[in-house]
């Protein structure tokens, strides 16, 4: 179940709630009992491996191989 982060406009506390995606836009009550809350935009860092290795630089260096980007 996804976790959503909210901030209370009345007391300034930030809190998280687990709820189904279908309820993501529903109002959330802060832990201190206030109803004036706003859902925060969260960033998600996704990391993982790749089976394709990174390309190796060409001999000569530089972005075009001739050293023009010194």
ZAKEFI-903414 format. One record per residue (C-alpha): x, y, z; residue number from 1. Coordinates in pm, 1 decimal, padded with zeros to 6 digits, always signed. Layout:
# residues N
ATOM         X         Y         Z   nr
ATOM         X         Y         Z  NUM
...
//
This chain:
# residues 70
ATOM         X         Y         Z   nr
ATOM  +00000.0  +00000.0  +00000.0    1
ATOM  +00148.9  +00340.3  -00092.9    2
ATOM  +00249.9  +00593.2  +00172.4    3
ATOM  +00155.4  +00956.4  +00126.0    4
ATOM  +00305.3  +01254.1  +00306.4    5
ATOM  +00088.5  +01539.4  +00433.3    6
ATOM  +00142.6  +01870.5  +00610.6    7
ATOM  -00103.0  +02027.9  +00851.1    8
ATOM  -00164.9  +02394.7  +00777.5    9
ATOM  -00293.1  +02457.1  +01129.5   10
ATOM  +00001.6  +02326.8  +01334.0   11
ATOM  +00271.6  +02272.1  +01069.2   12
ATOM  +00330.3  +01904.5  +01147.9   13
ATOM  +00426.5  +01668.6  +00868.2   14
ATOM  +00297.5  +01311.3  +00875.4   15
ATOM  +00258.2  +01004.1  +00655.0   16
ATOM  -00039.8  +00781.0  +00590.3   17
ATOM  -00068.0  +00445.2  +00418.1   18
ATOM  -00379.0  +00428.8  +00204.7   19
ATOM  -00496.4  +00280.9  -00125.2   20
ATOM  -00422.5  +00481.9  -00439.2   21
ATOM  -00796.3  +00528.9  -00489.3   22
ATOM  -00800.8  +00733.1  -00165.2   23
ATOM  -00485.4  +00937.3  -00236.7   24
ATOM  -00682.4  +01259.2  -00289.3   25
ATOM  -00914.9  +01215.1  +00008.7   26
ATOM  -00880.1  +01456.8  +00303.3   27
ATOM  -00642.2  +01349.8  +00579.2   28
ATOM  -00668.0  +01444.1  +00947.2   29
ATOM  -00339.9  +01532.5  +01117.1   30
ATOM  -00235.5  +01337.6  +01428.5   31
ATOM  -00324.9  +01644.9  +01639.7   32
ATOM  -00685.7  +01642.9  +01512.1   33
ATOM  -00675.1  +01924.5  +01254.6   34
ATOM  -00853.7  +01885.3  +00921.5   35
ATOM  -00672.4  +02157.8  +00722.6   36
ATOM  -00402.9  +01942.3  +00559.2   37
ATOM  -00235.7  +01932.2  +00220.7   38
ATOM  -00077.3  +01634.5  +00043.8   39
ATOM  +00290.6  +01693.5  -00029.4   40
ATOM  +00460.3  +01607.3  -00354.1   41
ATOM  +00706.0  +01330.3  -00277.8   42
ATOM  +01006.9  +01229.0  -00478.8   43
ATOM  +01091.5  +00866.6  -00526.5   44
ATOM  +01443.4  +00740.4  -00585.3   45
ATOM  +01447.0  +00424.6  -00790.4   46
ATOM  +01774.0  +00240.6  -00814.3   47
ATOM  +01858.9  -00081.7  -00980.3   48
ATOM  +02116.5  -00267.1  -01172.9   49
ATOM  +02149.6  -00292.3  -01543.4   50
ATOM  +02272.7  -00587.0  -01740.0   51
ATOM  +02421.8  -00349.3  -01999.7   52
ATOM  +02761.1  -00206.8  -01903.6   53
ATOM  +02829.0  +00165.1  -01938.7   54
ATOM  +03010.4  +00261.3  -02259.3   55
ATOM  +03385.3  +00307.9  -02230.8   56
ATOM  +03542.2  +00630.9  -02356.5   57
ATOM  +03728.7  +00624.1  -02686.2   58
ATOM  +04102.1  +00672.4  -02702.4   59
ATOM  +04193.5  +01038.6  -02731.2   60
ATOM  +03941.9  +01159.2  -02472.4   61
ATOM  +03709.9  +01456.1  -02503.4   62
ATOM  +03347.6  +01453.7  -02607.2   63
ATOM  +03427.7  +01402.1  -02974.9   64
ATOM  +03740.5  +01195.1  -02932.4   65
ATOM  +03972.8  +01470.5  -03051.4   66
ATOM  +04016.6  +01668.8  -02733.3   67
ATOM  +03821.6  +01972.7  -02860.1   68
ATOM  +03637.4  +02007.8  -02528.3   69
ATOM  +03929.9  +02102.3  -02307.1   70
//
